[in-house]
Amino acid sequence: MKHYFQAEQLKYRHTSVAAITFGMPVFTALLAFWLTSSYFSVDVYNWWYIGLYPAFLGILCSIIGKKDKQKKNYTIWSLPCGMEQIWDAKILVGIKMSAVAVAGLTLFSMMGQMLLESVGNLKMRQAIPIPAQILAGIVLWLTTLWEIPFCLLLAQKISTFLMLVIHVGIYSILSTSVSLKPWFALFPGAITSRLMCVVIKVMPNGLPFEPGQVTYSPELGRVSGLLIGIPAALLWFLVFWLAGRTWFRKQVAE
């Protein structure tokens, strides 16, 4: 598997993968710093998991998924190797780059917050403790892994533009509405937003998780949400991974 992974990584050395992996977190942090410095870290995370991160994963998976598709996959189907391993390698590349992007965002958020807190006239109205930000990055990454096989599969079927519209559009709706429901774990796109209520005390609409705020409910902040949401998200990841793996293997036989 190591050789498949290394070979897959080599395909993207001269693509925009590295640029968007580092550029999207930087863009998110700078945008929040410029527009809403008083709520910098809150908006960095909220804007990231509500829209910018799904868009990043969609673009990333489009690049990974369509590198071979542009040549109608002939370059890999003619190889004496298992198609399942090639699919797994694509997933692993996506997992690695998503981890780098989330780690970068977490780092930029912590650095930006410390900078703002050190400047008296830019004192933040709502800051997220550093341990909570680290936990948020881990939870965010784990609960969005399902998007990688999902977007890779869509990228094989439809155009990049249509895939982004479907993925980001549906995700944004689920993350802001279904995440408020007791059965949020049944829809993977609703899990991350729900768990951020617990970890960083921010609701899907970007408002502080406090009584009196629109959509506030004590149930949203219960720690039990983590015990339900994280396993559910990983199960969805496994389902989409295996579904894509099976489909990719069958393409060789057709």
C-alpha positions, -999 to 999 in steps of 0.1 A, spaced: 0 0 0 29 23 7 40 22 -29 5 29 -42 3 59 -19 37 73 -29 29 68 -66 -4 86 -62 13 115 -44 37 120 -73 8 127 -97 0 159 -79 35 174 -76 29 200 -103 -8 206 -96 -26 232 -75 -31 207 -46 -3 222 -24 -15 258 -32 -51 252 -22 -41 231 9 -21 260 23 -39 288 6 -75 281 18 -67 282 55 -46 314 50 -75 330 31 -100 320 58 -78 334 86 -70 367 67 -107 372 58 -118 368 95 -89 390 106 -100 418 82 -137 416 86 -144 405 121 -113 407 143 -134 410 175 -147 375 168 -117 362 149 -113 326 160 -150 320 162 -155 331 126 -124 313 114 -138 280 125 -174 287 116 -167 300 81 -143 271 76 -166 241 84 -198 257 71 -186 265 36 -149 270 28 -137 236 40 -164 216 20 -154 237 -10 -117 229 -4 -124 192 -2 -145 193 -33 -118 210 -53 -91 187 -38 -111 156 -46 -118 168 -81 -81 172 -88 -73 138 -73 -103 120 -90 -99 135 -124 -62 132 -128 -66 97 -143 -101 103 -155 -89 129 -181 -72 99 -198 -103 78 -193 -84 59 -166 -65 39 -193 -32 47 -175 -42 28 -144 -66 1 -158 -37 -12 -179 -15 -17 -149 -11 -51 -132 -24 -40 -99 -56 -39 -79 -80 -11 -86 -91 -12 -49 -55 -3 -38 -55 26 -63 -88 39 -49 -74 35 -14 -43 55 -23 -65 83 -36 -84 83 -4 -52 84 17 -38 114 -3 -71 132 4 -69 123 41 -33 136 43 -40 169 26 -72 175 46 -52 169 78 -26 194 66 -53 220 58 -71 216 91 -38 217 111 -29 249 92 -62 265 100 -59 256 136 -24 271 138 -33 303 120 -64 307 143 -43 303 174 -16 327 162 -41 353 151 -60 351 184 -28 355 204 -18 385 182 -52 402 187 -52 395 224 -18 412 227 -30 444 210 -52 464 234 -73 483 209 -81 450 191 -93 431 221 -115 402 211 -151 400 224 -152 362 221 -121 341 221 -118 303 219 -93 287 245 -63 271 228 -71 236 241 -106 239 227 -92 250 193 -69 220 192 -98 197 201 -120 215 175 -94 208 148 -92 171 156 -130 167 158 -135 187 126 -110 166 107 -125 133 119 -161 142 112 -154 154 77 -134 125 64 -165 111 48 -165 140 23 -133 126 7 -147 93 -7 -180 110 -13 -165 138 -34 -141 115 -52 -170 93 -63 -190 124 -75 -160 136 -93 -159 104 -113 -195 108 -123 -202 145 -129 -184 178 -137 -164 196 -110 -188 226 -110 -219 204 -106 -201 184 -79 -193 216 -60 -228 229 -63 -243 196 -50 -218 190 -23 -214 226 -9 -250 234 -14 -264 204 4 -238 205 30 -245 241 39 -282 233 43 -276 203 64 -250 219 86 -273 249 95 -306 231 99 -304 194 104 -276 198 128 -301 212 153 -322 181 153 -319 151 177 -313 128 147 -284 149 133 -261 118 131 -282 103 103 -269 130 79 -231 133 78 -232 169 67 -249 179 99 -225 163 124 -196 187 124 -217 218 130 -235 201 158 -203 190 176 -188 225 173 -216 236 197 -200 214 222 -163 220 215 -160 257 208 -195 269 220 -205 283 186 -238 275 169 -241 267 132 -254 302 125 -222 317 140 -238 330 171 -224 322 206 -238 291 223 -257 311 250 -292 312 263 -313 338 244 -296 334 211 -315 323 180 -317 285 176 -302 280 211 -311 248 229 -293 232 259 -293 198 241 -270 212 214 -242 215 239 -243 181 256 -211 161 256 -231 131 246 -232 146 211 -195 138 207 -200 102 217 -227 99 190 -214 122 163 -178 111 160 -185 73 156 -214 81 132 -192 103 110 -165 76 109 -191 50 100 -203 73 71 -167 75 60 -164 38 59 -196 34 40 -186 59 13 -151 45 11 -163 9 5 -190 21 -19 -165 40 -40 -140 11 -38 -165 -14 -51 -176 9 -79 -140 17 -89 -132 -20 -91 -162 -28 -112 -151 -2 -138 -123 -25 -148 -146 -54 -156 -169 -32 -178 
